[in-house]
Amino acid sequence: MTSADSLHYSLMRNDTHSFINHFMDSAMANNYSDSEQRQEFRLDNQLTVIIELDSSASGDPTLVVTQSLDISANGLRVIATQAVATDIILRCCIRDTEHNRQFLLVTEVKWCRPQAATGDYLLGLSLFDSDGTDIVAWKEFIAQMCTD
């Protein structure tokens, strides 16, 4: 099994321990602090992330268009122009225009922090392994990005 195959297998099994060990040197080189809660290697990728909030009175969902700051197999950090409630489960679409791909996923908003300097909000999103979503394709995408 090659290193890339091993990484891919670890991601698919949610074996974050193997994943972390595989990329520990890279993470240290990026100076990630001990205060970070996510235990996975993060990629600094800017992707468009559209979060679907509950439907309005007209029946149409409210969409919040955000931009990712960093991504991982099981979560991402995004910046938005409006606050989003925490501890709720929502659908989202992550678009990678560079590779002409999109991923329909289910996410939980773990935290939302205002950025006083810009008026924007940072959101922490956790991704769910859900049937009927593109979570397997997303994890394969992350594995490929890590090995490129």
C-alpha positions as CSV (number, residue, x, y, z in Angstrom):
1,M,0.0,0.0,0.0
2,T,1.5,3.4,-1.0
3,S,1.5,6.4,1.3
4,A,-1.3,8.0,-0.7
5,D,-3.4,4.8,-0.4
6,S,-2.7,4.7,3.3
7,L,-3.8,8.3,3.7
8,H,-6.9,7.7,1.6
9,Y,-7.8,4.6,3.7
10,S,-7.3,6.5,6.9
11,L,-9.6,9.3,5.7
12,M,-12.3,6.9,4.6
13,R,-12.2,5.1,8.0
14,N,-12.3,8.5,9.9
15,D,-8.9,7.3,11.4
16,T,-7.8,10.8,12.4
17,H,-4.9,9.4,14.5
18,S,-3.2,7.9,11.4
19,F,-4.1,11.0,9.4
20,I,-2.6,13.3,12.1
21,N,0.6,11.2,12.3
22,H,0.9,11.3,8.5
23,F,0.9,15.1,8.4
24,M,2.3,16.1,11.8
25,D,5.4,17.7,10.2
26,S,3.4,19.8,7.9
27,A,1.1,20.9,10.6
28,M,4.0,21.9,12.8
29,A,5.5,23.8,9.9
30,N,2.2,25.8,9.6
31,N,2.5,26.7,13.3
32,Y,-0.9,25.5,14.4
33,S,-1.5,26.3,18.0
34,D,-2.4,23.9,20.8
35,S,-5.6,25.8,21.3
36,E,-7.1,24.5,18.0
37,Q,-10.0,22.1,18.6
38,R,-9.9,20.2,15.3
39,Q,-7.5,17.3,15.4
40,E,-7.0,17.1,11.7
41,F,-4.6,18.6,9.2
42,R,-6.2,21.6,7.6
43,L,-5.8,22.8,4.0
44,D,-5.8,26.5,3.3
45,N,-8.3,26.4,0.4
46,Q,-10.7,29.1,-0.5
47,L,-13.9,27.5,-1.7
48,T,-17.4,28.9,-1.9
49,V,-19.7,27.4,0.7
50,I,-23.4,27.9,0.5
51,I,-25.3,27.2,3.7
52,E,-29.0,26.6,3.5
53,L,-30.9,28.0,6.5
54,D,-34.5,27.0,7.4
55,S,-37.1,27.9,4.9
56,S,-38.7,31.3,5.2
57,A,-42.5,32.0,5.3
58,S,-42.6,31.9,1.5
59,G,-41.2,28.4,1.6
60,D,-37.9,29.3,0.0
61,P,-34.7,28.6,1.9
62,T,-32.4,31.4,3.0
63,L,-29.0,30.9,1.6
64,V,-25.8,32.3,3.3
65,V,-22.9,32.4,0.9
66,T,-19.6,32.1,2.7
67,Q,-15.9,31.5,1.8
68,S,-13.8,28.8,3.3
69,L,-10.6,29.8,5.1
70,D,-9.4,26.2,5.7
71,I,-10.9,22.8,5.1
72,S,-10.4,19.2,6.4
73,A,-12.0,15.8,5.9
74,N,-14.6,16.4,8.7
75,G,-15.0,20.2,8.9
76,L,-14.1,23.6,7.7
77,R,-13.8,27.2,8.9
78,V,-15.6,29.8,6.8
79,I,-16.2,33.6,6.8
80,A,-19.7,35.0,6.4
81,T,-21.3,38.4,6.2
82,Q,-24.0,37.4,8.7
83,A,-24.2,35.4,11.9
84,V,-25.5,31.9,11.9
85,A,-27.0,30.2,14.9
86,T,-24.9,27.5,16.5
87,D,-25.7,23.9,17.4
88,I,-28.0,23.5,14.4
89,I,-27.7,21.0,11.5
90,L,-28.0,22.4,8.0
91,R,-27.4,21.4,4.4
92,C,-24.5,23.0,2.5
93,C,-23.0,23.0,-0.9
94,I,-19.2,23.4,-1.2
95,R,-18.1,24.6,-4.7
96,D,-14.6,24.1,-6.1
97,T,-14.7,26.2,-9.2
98,E,-11.0,25.5,-10.0
99,H,-11.8,21.8,-10.5
100,N,-15.5,22.4,-11.5
101,R,-16.8,20.3,-8.6
102,Q,-19.4,20.7,-5.9
103,F,-20.3,18.7,-2.8
104,L,-23.7,18.5,-1.2
105,L,-23.1,17.9,2.5
106,V,-24.8,18.0,6.0
107,T,-23.1,20.2,8.5
108,E,-23.4,21.4,12.1
109,V,-22.5,25.0,13.0
110,K,-20.2,24.5,16.0
111,W,-19.4,28.1,16.7
112,C,-19.9,31.6,15.3
113,R,-17.6,34.5,16.2
114,P,-17.9,38.1,15.2
115,Q,-14.9,39.9,13.6
116,A,-15.1,43.5,14.9
117,A,-12.6,44.8,12.4
118,T,-14.5,43.7,9.3
119,G,-18.1,43.1,10.6
120,D,-17.9,39.6,9.3
121,Y,-18.4,36.3,11.2
122,L,-16.2,33.3,11.4
123,L,-18.0,30.0,11.5
124,G,-16.8,26.5,12.5
125,L,-18.6,23.8,10.6
126,S,-18.5,20.1,11.4
127,L,-19.4,17.7,8.5
128,F,-21.6,14.6,9.0
129,D,-21.3,11.2,7.5
130,S,-24.8,11.1,6.0
131,D,-26.4,8.9,3.4
132,G,-27.5,10.7,0.3
133,T,-24.7,13.3,0.6
134,D,-21.3,13.7,-1.1
135,I,-19.3,13.0,2.0
136,V,-17.3,10.1,0.5
137,A,-16.5,12.2,-2.5
138,W,-15.5,15.1,-0.2
139,K,-13.1,12.9,1.8
140,E,-11.6,11.6,-1.5
141,F,-11.2,15.2,-2.6
142,I,-9.4,16.1,0.6
143,A,-7.2,13.0,0.4
144,Q,-6.2,14.0,-3.2
145,M,-5.5,17.6,-2.2
146,C,-3.2,16.3,0.6
147,T,-1.2,14.1,-1.8
148,D,-0.9,16.7,-4.6
